[in-house]
C-alpha cells in the first residue's frame, strides 16, 4: 500500500514474479492520519491489517480479503490519553 500527497491510499498487489499488478485505488481521506502502520494480523484471520493514527483518533482497519472493499474500520483506544502526538519508537 501507499499513500500519495493528496491522501489517496492505493493497493499494490504483487504478482509473485517480482513485479506488481496495476495499482488499485482504495480511497481518499487518508491524509488526516499522521501515521499508517501495517500491523500484521490483528484479529488472527490470516490477513494483514492497518493501524491509522491521527488527531481524530486511532483506528484499526481490518483486512476483509476483498479488493473492492479491502478494510473494515474499528475504533480503538490503543493510544488513548497520549495527547495529540504519536510517540514514535524510532
Phi, psi and omega per residue, in radians:
X1 nan 2.702 3.073
X2 -2.632 2.583 3.103
X3 -2.019 2.280 3.123
X4 -1.594 3.112 -3.074
X5 -1.131 -0.394 3.111
X6 -1.463 -0.041 3.133
X7 1.508 0.286 3.120
X8 -1.580 2.221 3.116
X9 -1.659 2.337 -3.122
X10 -2.259 2.534 3.137
X11 -1.749 2.268 3.128
X12 -2.033 1.693 -3.107
X13 -1.456 2.319 3.068
X14 -1.326 2.569 3.140
X15 -1.668 -0.044 3.116
X16 1.543 -0.040 -3.138
X17 -2.093 0.303 -3.131
X18 1.583 0.002 3.105
X19 -2.042 3.039 -3.112
X20 -2.103 2.584 2.997
X21 -1.271 2.880 3.068
X22 -0.969 2.447 -3.096
X23 -1.128 2.661 -3.118
X24 -2.074 2.251 3.132
X25 -1.339 2.117 3.096
X26 -1.490 -0.775 3.118
X27 2.771 2.957 3.139
X28 -1.700 -3.141 3.096
X29 1.563 0.063 -3.113
X30 -1.415 -0.112 3.120
X31 -1.214 -0.279 3.117
X32 -1.300 -0.161 3.117
X33 -1.721 2.301 3.117
X34 -1.406 -0.417 -3.124
X35 -2.383 2.304 2.960
X36 -2.150 2.123 -3.033
X37 -2.260 2.147 2.991
X38 -1.222 2.014 -2.973
X39 -1.843 0.244 -3.093
X40 1.368 -2.650 -3.061
X41 -1.740 1.612 -3.051
X42 -1.247 -0.485 -3.056
X43 -2.030 0.264 3.053
X44 1.030 0.662 3.086
X45 -1.816 0.083 3.106
X46 1.542 0.059 -3.135
X47 -2.121 2.530 3.134
X48 -1.245 2.500 -3.114
X49 -2.064 2.991 -3.024
X50 -2.228 2.343 3.040
X51 -1.821 2.243 3.132
X52 -2.125 2.184 -3.086
X53 -2.142 2.385 3.098
X54 -2.897 -3.127 -3.090
X55 -1.047 -0.463 -3.116
X56 -1.513 -0.049 3.115
X57 2.381 -3.118 -3.138
X58 -2.068 2.300 -3.105
X59 -2.242 2.542 2.951
X60 -1.811 2.172 3.071
X61 -1.775 1.804 -3.092
X62 -1.442 2.275 -3.138
X63 -1.169 2.377 3.132
X64 -1.694 -0.302 -3.057
X65 1.513 -0.018 3.140
X66 -1.799 2.305 3.114
X67 -1.249 -0.588 -3.097
X68 -1.324 -0.482 3.076
X69 -2.463 1.358 -2.928
X70 -1.263 -0.284 -3.053
X71 -2.363 2.676 2.947
X72 -2.106 2.245 -3.020
X73 -1.639 2.388 3.095
X74 -2.340 2.252 3.061
X75 -1.269 2.458 3.101
X76 -2.354 2.678 3.086
X77 -1.767 0.473 -3.098
X78 -0.922 -0.671 3.139
X79 -1.999 0.425 -3.129
X80 -1.093 2.387 3.069
X81 1.491 0.008 -3.117
X82 -1.613 0.055 3.137
X83 1.504 -2.856 -3.045
X84 -1.599 0.169 -3.084
X85 -2.168 2.349 3.076
X86 -1.299 2.323 3.124
X87 -1.584 1.655 -3.108
X88 -1.201 2.470 3.131
X89 -1.564 -0.124 -3.103
X90 -1.477 nan nan
